[in-house]
């Protein structure tokens, strides 16, 4: 757990989930924030029955549908475990109480949100400007652990291509 959070250990619940567990379904209100102790989560959207992966999260990451978590609006995406996970969870209400009582936690969360916004913008602009080959190369250079841990069909979905196209790109290297 993050050092600033230590005094709030009593607010967290440990949760072990198997791989392929839906933690939040698109269209539901997010009422839990997940701190990943062990394992990997992904966020994804449903596009006419086709799952499109939007992000991957690993040990040390905090995950929720933050827009839904903070505004009580429906989540735009689902959150799912890709590996067996050990998570520390905090409820929406407890999280709000922590933010109100500790300015340093609020600042930490603002910085976290800013980093996520930058990462999302980078991914968005990469989709606009780069070829699938270039997006794959960026992924290898910036996030090699994703290539090592994530099944190929999720990586293809994340890159916006088919598994067959990803195989071709990988074979050209």
C-alpha positions as CSV (number, residue, x, y, z in Angstrom):
1,X,0.0,0.0,0.0
2,X,1.2,3.6,-0.6
3,X,2.7,5.1,2.5
4,X,0.2,8.0,2.7
5,X,-2.5,5.4,2.7
6,X,-1.1,3.4,5.6
7,X,-3.3,5.1,8.2
8,X,-6.3,4.1,6.2
9,X,-5.6,0.4,6.0
10,X,-8.7,-0.3,8.0
11,X,-10.8,1.1,5.1
12,X,-9.4,-1.4,2.6
13,X,-10.8,-4.8,1.9
14,X,-8.5,-7.5,0.4
15,X,-10.0,-9.2,-2.5
16,X,-8.6,-12.2,-4.5
17,X,-10.2,-12.7,-7.9
18,X,-9.5,-15.3,-10.6
19,X,-8.5,-14.4,-14.1
20,X,-11.4,-13.2,-16.4
21,X,-13.4,-11.7,-13.5
22,X,-15.5,-8.7,-14.4
23,X,-15.0,-6.1,-11.6
24,X,-17.1,-3.4,-13.2
25,X,-19.5,-3.8,-16.1
26,X,-19.8,-1.0,-18.7
27,X,-23.1,0.9,-17.9
28,X,-22.9,0.4,-14.2
29,X,-21.9,3.0,-11.6
30,X,-18.4,2.5,-10.2
31,X,-18.5,2.3,-6.4
32,X,-15.1,0.8,-5.8
33,X,-11.5,1.7,-6.4
34,X,-9.0,-1.1,-6.9
35,X,-5.4,-1.0,-5.8
36,X,-3.5,-3.8,-7.6
37,X,-1.3,-5.7,-5.2
38,X,-0.7,-8.6,-7.6
39,X,-2.0,-9.3,-11.1
40,X,-3.2,-7.4,-14.1
41,X,-6.5,-5.6,-15.0
42,X,-7.7,-4.3,-18.3
43,X,-10.4,-1.8,-19.3
44,X,-12.5,-2.4,-22.3
45,X,-15.5,-1.2,-24.2
46,X,-18.1,-3.2,-26.1
47,X,-18.5,-2.2,-29.7
48,X,-21.4,-4.2,-31.2
49,X,-20.3,-7.4,-29.4
50,X,-16.6,-6.9,-30.0
51,X,-14.4,-6.1,-27.0
52,X,-11.9,-3.2,-27.5
53,X,-9.2,-3.0,-24.9
54,X,-8.4,0.5,-23.8
55,X,-5.8,0.2,-21.1
56,X,-3.8,-2.3,-19.0
57,X,-3.0,-2.0,-15.3
58,X,-0.4,-3.8,-13.2
59,X,1.0,-4.0,-9.7
60,X,1.0,-0.7,-7.9
61,X,-1.7,0.8,-10.1
62,X,-5.0,2.3,-8.9
63,X,-8.0,1.5,-11.1
64,X,-11.6,2.6,-11.3
65,X,-13.9,4.1,-13.8
66,X,-12.9,7.4,-12.2
67,X,-15.4,9.4,-14.2
68,X,-18.2,7.2,-12.8
69,X,-16.6,6.8,-9.4
70,X,-16.5,10.6,-8.9
71,X,-19.8,11.6,-10.6
72,X,-22.1,8.6,-10.1
73,X,-22.7,8.5,-13.8
74,X,-22.7,5.2,-15.7
75,X,-19.3,3.8,-16.5
76,X,-18.2,4.1,-20.2
77,X,-16.1,0.8,-19.9
78,X,-15.7,-2.5,-18.1
79,X,-12.9,-3.5,-15.8
80,X,-11.7,-7.1,-15.9
81,X,-8.9,-9.2,-14.4
82,X,-6.6,-10.9,-16.9
83,X,-4.6,-12.8,-14.4
84,X,-5.5,-14.0,-10.9
85,X,-5.3,-10.9,-8.8
86,X,-4.9,-9.7,-5.2
87,X,-6.6,-6.3,-4.9
88,X,-7.1,-3.9,-2.1
89,X,-10.4,-2.1,-2.5
90,X,-11.9,1.0,-1.0
91,X,-15.5,2.1,-1.3
92,X,-16.6,5.4,-2.9
93,X,-17.7,6.8,0.4
94,X,-14.5,5.9,2.3
95,X,-12.4,7.3,-0.5
96,X,-14.3,10.5,-0.5
97,X,-13.7,10.8,3.3
98,X,-10.0,10.3,2.8
99,X,-9.8,13.0,0.2
100,X,-11.7,15.4,2.4
101,X,-9.4,14.8,5.4
102,X,-6.0,14.6,3.8
103,X,-4.8,17.3,1.3
104,X,-1.7,15.2,0.4
105,X,-3.8,12.3,-0.7
106,X,-6.0,14.6,-2.7
107,X,-2.8,16.0,-4.4
108,X,-1.6,12.5,-5.0
109,X,-4.9,11.6,-6.7
110,X,-4.8,14.7,-8.8
111,X,-1.3,13.9,-10.0
112,X,-2.5,10.3,-10.7
113,X,-5.4,11.6,-12.8
114,X,-3.1,14.0,-14.7
115,X,-0.8,11.1,-15.6
116,X,-3.7,9.0,-16.8
117,X,-5.0,11.9,-18.9
118,X,-1.6,12.3,-20.5
119,X,-1.4,8.6,-21.2
120,X,-4.9,8.6,-22.7
121,X,-4.0,11.6,-24.9
122,X,-0.8,9.9,-26.0
123,X,-2.7,6.7,-27.0
124,X,-5.5,8.8,-28.7
125,X,-3.0,10.8,-30.8
126,X,-1.0,7.6,-31.6
127,X,-4.2,6.2,-33.1
128,X,-4.7,9.3,-35.3
129,X,-1.1,9.6,-36.5
130,X,0.6,6.2,-36.5
131,X,0.3,3.0,-38.4
132,X,-0.4,-0.2,-36.5
133,X,3.3,-1.1,-37.0
134,X,4.3,2.2,-35.3
135,X,1.9,1.7,-32.5
136,X,3.2,-1.8,-31.8
137,X,6.8,-0.5,-31.9
138,X,5.9,2.2,-29.3
139,X,4.3,-0.4,-27.1
140,X,7.4,-2.6,-27.2
141,X,9.7,0.4,-26.4
142,X,7.5,2.0,-23.7
143,X,5.8,-0.9,-22.1
144,X,7.7,-4.1,-22.8
145,X,6.1,-5.8,-19.8
146,X,2.7,-5.7,-21.7
147,X,4.2,-7.8,-24.5
148,X,5.5,-10.3,-22.0
149,X,2.4,-10.7,-19.9
150,X,-0.7,-10.0,-22.0
151,X,-2.2,-12.5,-24.5
152,X,-1.8,-11.5,-28.1
153,X,-5.5,-11.0,-28.8
154,X,-5.8,-8.4,-26.1
155,X,-2.7,-6.6,-27.4
156,X,-4.2,-6.6,-30.9
157,X,-7.5,-5.2,-29.6
158,X,-5.6,-2.5,-27.7
159,X,-3.7,-1.6,-31.0
160,X,-7.0,-1.5,-32.9
161,X,-6.1,-4.4,-35.2
162,X,-6.9,-8.1,-35.6
163,X,-4.8,-10.9,-34.1
164,X,-3.8,-11.9,-37.7
165,X,-2.5,-8.4,-38.4
166,X,-0.6,-8.4,-35.2
167,X,1.0,-11.8,-36.1
168,X,2.1,-10.3,-39.4
169,X,3.6,-7.3,-37.7
170,X,5.5,-9.4,-35.3
171,X,6.8,-11.7,-38.0
172,X,8.2,-8.7,-39.9
173,X,10.4,-7.7,-37.0
